[in-house]
Amino acid sequence: MKGIIFTEFLELVEQKFGFDMVDDIIEMADLPTGGEYTAVGSYDHQEIVSLVMALSEKSGLTPSQLQKVYGNHLFSRFPVLYPELFEKSADDALGFLEGVETYVHVEVRKLYPEAELPTFDTHRPKPDELVMIYSSKRHFSDLAEGLIEGCINHFGDEFRIERDELEDGAKTRFHLKK
Ligand code: HEM
């Protein structure tokens, strides 16, 4: 997993809980890298899982809540980190989300050929609804939900997200409606 996902996570932990918490969870998680990440490096995605588990233990929030909060925050950072991706993509939440598979992550793959990306199947049952099926053997559907929420907030839209597990974490259906 790309280092940017780790560096942004640790920055959020520092902002919300302070620098000592960053130190504590790195120690608790007992990581092969020792928590030294650069934005352009690549690291085992299991390390972010260990960091989230450690933060969950220390904060009392569930790993699923933490992944969602992080996803929401991460999306708010994307316009700053990757402004060019917002220039050519849709200017509403459903259009942007529809383009994650066919445009956004395609561009991400050009920037980082070694990126480990999920797949999304999308369709529009109605003009103001979107069904988005997340698949990944890395089981980051809570992170995906947080990113979807962050995207909705970014565009100032209001959608409810209905969620169904299709394959025990590896496949999740998100249905966005007003
Ligand atoms: C400008 C918008 C976006 C950018 C720049 C972006 C970029 C990235 C990057 C760099 C990674 C890490 C790849 C790796 O670890 O090697 C990633 C992974 C991921 N992205 Fe995106 N992404 C964007 C939008 C979204 C949205 C809107 C969603 C949700 C609908 C999403 C879902 C995910 C998930 C869940 C992962 C984790 C990997 C996995 O589940 O297998 N991304 N993305």
Boltz pocket constraint, residues with backbone or C-beta under 6 A from the ligand:
constraints:
  - pocket:
      binder: B
      contacts: [[A, 1], [A, 2], [A, 4], [A, 5], [A, 78], [A, 82], [A, 85], [A, 97], [A, 100], [A, 104], [A, 105], [A, 108], [A, 114], [A, 115], [A, 116], [A, 117], [A, 118], [A, 135], [A, 136], [A, 137], [A, 138], [A, 139], [A, 140], [A, 141], [A, 143], [A, 144], [A, 145], [A, 147], [A, 148], [A, 151]]
      max_distance: 6.0
